[in-house]
Amino acid sequence: MMAWVSSVRSALRRMLRGPDVDVVLAFIAFAALLIDPLVSHQVKELTPLAAGLALVTAVPLVLRRRYPLGVLVSVVPLLLACLAVFHPDRAAAGVVVLLVFTVGLRGHRSRALVVGALMAPAVVAGVLVTSRRLGSDSVAEAVAYLALILGALAAGDAVRARQELVRVLAGEEERERAALAQHRFDEQRLRYAHELHDVVGHALVAINVRASAAAHLARREQPASPLAALEEIAATSAEALGELRAALKGLRSDDSDGAPLRPPGAGLTDLGDLIAGVKGAGLTVELEMAAAPTTVPPAIGHAAYRIVQEGLTNVLRHSTAMQALVRIGRDEDGLLVEVLDDGQARPAASAGGGHGLLGMRERAAALGGTCEAGQVPRGGWRVRARIPIRGKEP
């Protein structure tokens, strides 16, 4: 009992704090119930009983949005009593229209249809039975009331459906934005993995090749002084390569907390420096440049540079070749990149399982191109990529 009194007090405080739409509607309904029979000349004067019935009928409207079905069920019998005592026909129909609309808006669709089907005829029958103007006009008015009440029910249901559709579309839009953000993040993370693999992997392979060669020469000519240091360099760089592959594997599968770095701007004009560095590792490379670097968009030039870099790195790592050929050409609407060597695969190369070939394919595919790698009939290995140029620059 005390809890109920406390809830009533808090509800009254909320009502008194500021204007509320439902409170205003309750006052309007109370006034309409009293004014309607006077204006329509159904009664000459109002009695205290009529005023009390109007007040009791209007007060529950304050809770119509919170308890729509309960308010409708409780108000309809009170409206029938008002119709029997002082005949507020139009005002009663208006109150029912408001409540039925609220039930259609707030309630379940099937429940709203059942309630409307039951309440609308009851109210119309009450208007017919209590009306003092029985006749054809009264019947037509009752039919109009019935259509109005059922229309309010349909309108409430339509508004409810539209609001639900708006909520669903808003949720779908939010999910699409989240998916797009995740997709962009994944693309950046993959680009970071490619850059890390190409830049650090290429450098470590070159270090490993040089250190191994130096250790081999020192073992034959100067076995005392530089041998231990050179072998340590070779072992350390080989271990770093293994750690790099493990880190890339985790980066490709797990979320990264840090923001991905932007790729360096290396392009076709930097191939000379790249080839010079590879020559220092013991691999002779010939460059055939049939495409002007200035005519190639930066993004495509950067991808071509990385494909060449990874192709030469694979030659150093997995092939016995001492010579390689790099070709950069053009067709009608694309850039052609080719890396060839004349060596044989080392026996340990098949056990590697790095991400180099996959990275080259992903780089080309990101720009709408293709990349293939495999053995050539006369021996050796070839990497061939084609990247469209028209409309592919971001």
C-alpha positions as a printed Julia matrix, in Angstrom:
394×3 Matrix{Float64}:
   0.0     0.0     0.0
   2.8     2.39    0.92
   4.58    1.59   -2.34
   1.44    2.4    -4.32
   1.01    5.72   -2.49
   4.67    6.56   -3.13
   4.31    5.81   -6.86
   1.19    8.0    -7.03
   3.01   10.86   -5.32
   5.99   10.59   -7.68
   3.62   10.54  -10.67
   1.89   13.67   -9.38
   5.24   15.39   -8.87
   6.23   14.61  -12.46
   2.9    15.98  -13.66
   3.42   19.21  -11.71
   7.0    19.8   -12.83
   6.05   20.88  -16.35
   3.48   20.6   -19.12
   2.8    17.08  -20.34
   0.98   16.22  -23.53
  -1.14   13.54  -21.89
  -2.13   15.86  -19.06
  -3.19   18.47  -21.6
  -5.17   15.87  -23.53
  -6.88   14.76  -20.32
  -7.99   18.34  -19.61
  -9.2    18.72  -23.2
 -11.15   15.46  -22.97
 -12.73   16.54  -19.67
 -13.8    19.88  -21.14
 -15.05   18.27  -24.37
 -17.17   15.74  -22.48
 -18.89   18.57  -20.64
 -19.22   21.04  -23.52
 -20.37   18.62  -26.24
 -23.84   17.83  -24.82
 -24.49   21.52  -24.21
 -23.46   22.59  -27.73
 -25.45   19.79  -29.37
 -28.45   20.57  -27.11
 -28.55   17.04  -25.74
 -28.94   18.48  -22.22
 -29.85   21.91  -20.94
 -27.58   21.9   -17.9
 -24.89   19.71  -16.36
 -25.31   17.91  -13.08
 -22.62   17.12  -10.52
 -22.95   13.48  -11.6
 -22.07   14.42  -15.18
 -19.08   16.45  -14.03
 -17.88   13.58  -11.83
 -18.25   11.03  -14.62
 -16.37   13.31  -17.04
 -13.55   13.79  -14.55
 -13.23   10.07  -13.77
 -13.25    9.29  -17.51
 -10.6    11.88  -18.42
  -8.08   11.22  -15.63
  -6.88    7.79  -16.93
  -5.83    9.46  -20.21
  -2.72   10.69  -18.4
  -1.43    7.1   -18.51
  -2.53    6.28  -22.06
   0.99    5.94  -23.51
   2.29    3.91  -20.6
  -0.67    1.53  -20.36
  -2.6     1.95  -23.64
  -4.65   -1.24  -23.51
  -5.48   -0.95  -19.82
  -6.58    2.67  -20.2
  -8.8     1.8   -23.16
 -10.48   -1.09  -21.35
 -11.13    1.05  -18.28
 -12.27    4.19  -20.11
 -14.76    2.62  -22.54
 -17.23    1.53  -19.8
 -16.98    5.01  -18.26
 -17.71    6.56  -21.65
 -20.79    4.34  -22.0
 -21.92    5.64  -18.6
 -21.36    9.22  -19.77
 -23.4     8.52  -22.91
 -26.25    7.16  -20.8
 -26.26   10.14  -18.4
 -25.54   13.3   -20.46
 -24.93   12.14  -24.09
 -21.49   13.52  -25.1
 -21.62   11.62  -28.43
 -18.87   13.38  -30.41
 -16.56   13.83  -27.45
 -16.89   10.16  -26.5
 -16.07    9.11  -30.06
 -13.07   11.44  -30.04
 -11.73    9.95  -26.82
 -12.13    6.43  -28.2
 -10.36    7.46  -31.43
  -7.43    8.77  -29.39
  -7.19    5.61  -27.27
  -7.57    3.22  -30.18
  -4.87    5.11  -32.09
  -2.58    4.78  -29.05
  -3.25    1.04  -28.82
  -2.43    0.64  -32.52
   0.74    2.68  -32.05
   2.03    1.14  -28.84
   0.49   -2.32  -28.72
   1.03   -5.55  -30.56
  -0.58   -5.65  -33.99
  -2.85   -8.67  -33.42
  -3.86   -7.36  -29.99
  -4.66   -3.95  -31.47
  -6.88   -5.51  -34.14
  -8.78   -7.57  -31.59
  -9.26   -4.6   -29.27
 -10.41   -2.37  -32.12
 -12.82   -4.99  -33.4
 -14.38   -5.28  -29.95
 -14.34   -1.69  -28.71
 -15.43    0.17  -31.83
 -18.84   -1.56  -32.2
 -19.43   -1.26  -28.45
 -18.93    2.5   -28.49
 -21.02    2.93  -31.65
 -23.79    0.82  -30.16
 -23.67    2.97  -27.03
 -24.02    6.11  -29.14
 -26.99    4.62  -31.01
 -28.77    3.37  -27.9
 -28.32    6.53  -25.85
 -28.87    9.04  -28.65
 -32.14   11.0   -28.56
 -32.05   11.5   -32.36
 -32.8     8.02  -33.57
 -33.41    7.71  -37.27
 -31.58    7.54  -40.58
 -29.3    10.42  -39.68
 -28.36    8.75  -36.42
 -27.51    5.49  -38.18
 -25.34    7.33  -40.73
 -23.58    9.15  -37.91
 -22.95    5.88  -36.11
 -21.46    4.36  -39.27
 -19.2     7.4   -39.57
 -18.1     6.93  -35.97
 -17.33    3.28  -36.64
 -15.25    4.14  -39.72
 -13.44    6.86  -37.78
 -12.53    4.56  -34.91
 -11.33    1.76  -37.18
  -9.39    4.31  -39.25
  -7.67    5.56  -36.11
  -6.72    1.98  -35.29
  -5.25    1.49  -38.76
  -3.44    4.84  -38.57
  -1.84    3.96  -35.24
  -0.71    0.61  -36.6
   0.72    2.28  -39.71
   2.65    4.82  -37.65
   3.96    2.04  -35.41
   5.11    0.06  -38.48
   6.83    3.12  -39.91
   8.63    3.82  -36.64
   9.76    0.2   -36.48
  11.0     0.44  -40.06
  12.92    3.61  -39.23
  14.52    1.87  -36.25
  15.46   -1.16  -38.34
  16.94    1.01  -41.09
  18.87    3.04  -38.53
  20.25   -0.14  -36.97
  21.16   -1.52  -40.39
  22.9     1.73  -41.3
  24.84    1.64  -38.06
  25.9    -1.97  -38.72
  26.97   -1.03  -42.26
  29.05    1.86  -40.92
  30.7    -0.45  -38.39
  31.37   -3.08  -41.07
  32.83   -0.45  -43.4
  35.09    0.86  -40.64
  36.23   -2.68  -39.86
  36.85   -3.34  -43.55
  38.96   -0.21  -43.86
  40.9    -1.15  -40.76
  41.53   -4.65  -42.13
  42.75   -3.19  -45.42
  45.13   -0.88  -43.59
  46.37   -3.72  -41.42
  46.94   -5.91  -44.48
  48.79   -3.06  -46.21
  50.94   -2.71  -43.11
  51.68   -6.44  -43.18
  52.72   -6.19  -46.82
  55.0    -3.25  -46.14
  56.56   -4.94  -43.14
  57.14   -8.12  -45.09
  58.58   -6.37  -48.14
  60.83   -3.84  -46.42
  62.13   -5.8   -43.43
  62.05   -9.2   -45.12
  64.04   -8.0   -48.1
  66.65   -6.36  -45.89
  67.03   -9.41  -43.65
  67.35  -11.77  -46.61
  70.09   -9.59  -48.06
  71.89   -9.54  -44.72
  71.55  -13.28  -44.39
  72.91  -13.93  -47.88
  75.88  -11.62  -47.34
  76.7   -12.99  -43.92
  76.5   -16.6   -45.11
  78.75  -15.86  -48.06
  81.26  -14.01  -45.88
  81.28  -16.85  -43.37
  81.92  -19.34  -46.17
  84.87  -17.3   -47.48
  86.27  -16.72  -44.03
  86.09  -20.44  -43.28
  88.34  -21.13  -46.25
  90.75  -18.19  -46.01
  90.7   -16.69  -42.5
  89.21  -19.25  -40.1
  90.33  -17.49  -36.93
  89.1   -13.92  -36.56
  85.94  -13.05  -38.53
  84.33  -16.47  -38.66
  82.52  -16.43  -35.32
  81.14  -12.93  -35.82
  79.94  -13.64  -39.36
  78.29  -16.91  -38.34
  76.56  -15.07  -35.5
  75.26  -12.49  -37.99
  73.93  -15.26  -40.23
  72.25  -17.05  -37.31
  70.74  -13.86  -35.93
  69.35  -12.73  -39.27
  67.91  -16.2   -39.94
  66.24  -16.13  -36.53
  64.88  -12.64  -37.27
  63.35  -13.94  -40.49
  61.53  -16.64  -38.55
  60.25  -14.12  -36.03
  59.11  -11.86  -38.85
  57.06  -14.67  -40.41
  55.5   -15.49  -37.04
  54.63  -11.83  -36.43
  53.06  -11.51  -39.87
  51.02  -14.66  -39.29
  49.61  -13.16  -36.09
  49.02   -9.81  -37.74
  47.0   -11.43  -40.53
  44.73  -13.27  -38.08
  44.52  -11.18  -34.91
  43.34   -7.64  -34.25
  46.0    -5.01  -33.91
  45.69   -2.26  -31.34
  48.06    0.18  -33.0
  47.24    2.34  -35.98
  48.73    0.94  -39.24
  51.56    2.92  -40.78
  51.18    4.52  -44.17
  53.23    2.81  -46.92
  56.41    4.53  -48.11
  56.24    6.23  -51.47
  58.71    4.0   -53.37
  57.89    3.67  -57.05
  59.31    2.72  -60.43
  61.95    5.46  -60.24
  63.44    3.71  -57.19
  64.03    0.38  -58.94
  67.64    1.35  -59.71
  68.49    1.66  -56.02
  66.68   -1.6   -55.28
  68.62   -3.48  -57.96
  71.9    -1.97  -56.8
  71.25   -3.28  -53.3
  70.44   -6.74  -54.63
  73.64   -6.78  -56.66
  75.54   -6.2   -53.44
  74.06   -9.44  -52.15
  75.56  -11.36  -55.05
  72.69  -11.38  -57.58
  73.16   -9.74  -60.98
  69.94   -8.1   -62.15
  69.15   -6.65  -65.57
  66.39   -4.04  -65.79
  64.31   -3.52  -68.93
  62.13   -0.44  -68.5
  59.69   -0.08  -71.4
  57.21    2.09  -69.47
  57.88    5.69  -68.52
  57.59    5.96  -64.71
  56.01    9.41  -64.97
  53.02    7.98  -66.86
  52.23    5.43  -64.13
  50.02    6.5   -61.2
  51.84    6.5   -57.83
  49.72    3.75  -56.27
  50.33    1.4   -59.23
  54.03    2.29  -59.34
  54.34    1.54  -55.65
  52.64   -1.84  -56.05
  54.93   -2.68  -58.98
  57.98   -1.74  -56.91
  56.9    -4.03  -54.1
  56.19   -6.92  -56.47
  59.68   -6.57  -57.98
  61.2    -6.33  -54.51
  59.45   -9.46  -53.3
  60.3   -11.31  -56.52
  64.02  -10.55  -56.13
  63.87  -11.4   -52.45
  62.45  -14.83  -53.32
  65.3   -15.34  -55.82
  67.85  -14.62  -53.08
  66.04  -16.79  -50.57
  64.84  -19.78  -52.55
  66.83  -20.0   -55.8
  70.35  -20.92  -56.87
  70.22  -18.29  -59.63
  73.05  -15.8   -60.02
  71.24  -13.67  -62.59
  67.73  -12.24  -62.85
  65.77  -10.1   -65.28
  63.21   -7.42  -64.38
  60.87   -6.17  -67.1
  58.52   -3.22  -66.76
  56.22   -2.74  -69.76
  52.86   -1.4   -70.89
  49.94   -2.7   -72.9
  46.85   -0.77  -73.96
  45.55   -0.05  -70.47
  47.79   -1.81  -67.99
  51.26   -2.04  -66.46
  53.17   -5.32  -66.9
  55.71   -6.43  -64.3
  57.9    -9.5   -64.75
  60.74  -10.98  -62.69
  62.63  -14.0   -64.14
  65.61  -16.02  -62.98
  67.44  -19.0   -64.44
  68.17  -20.92  -61.26
  66.74  -23.96  -59.52
  64.79  -24.02  -56.29
  66.78  -24.91  -53.22
  65.67  -28.14  -51.48
  64.72  -26.28  -48.3
  62.64  -23.71  -50.16
  59.5   -25.85  -50.33
  59.39  -26.11  -46.57
  59.22  -22.34  -46.14
  55.59  -21.33  -46.45
  55.99  -17.54  -46.28
  53.49  -14.89  -47.35
  55.49  -13.44  -50.27
  53.49  -14.88  -53.17
  50.21  -14.21  -51.39
  51.26  -10.62  -50.72
  52.09  -10.02  -54.39
  48.72  -11.41  -55.49
  46.88   -9.29  -52.93
  48.73   -6.14  -54.01
  47.78   -6.68  -57.63
  44.19   -7.68  -56.8
  43.7    -4.55  -54.66
  44.2    -2.48  -57.82
  42.09   -4.73  -60.05
  45.04   -6.7   -61.46
  46.48  -10.21  -61.39
  49.76  -11.79  -60.38
  51.02  -15.26  -61.27
  54.18  -17.11  -60.29
  55.61  -20.44  -61.36
  58.36  -22.34  -63.11
  59.21  -21.68  -66.76
  59.7   -24.56  -69.24
  63.44  -23.97  -69.76
  64.15  -23.79  -66.04
  63.99  -20.98  -63.55
  61.13  -19.07  -61.96
  58.92  -16.27  -63.23
  56.67  -13.77  -61.49
  54.31  -11.92  -63.83
  51.79   -9.25  -62.81
  49.42   -7.03  -64.75
  47.77   -4.01  -63.13
  45.16   -1.93  -64.98
  45.92    1.77  -65.12
  42.78    3.47  -66.34
  40.63    4.68  -63.42
  42.51    2.66  -60.84
  44.34    5.39  -59.04
  42.7     6.16  -55.67
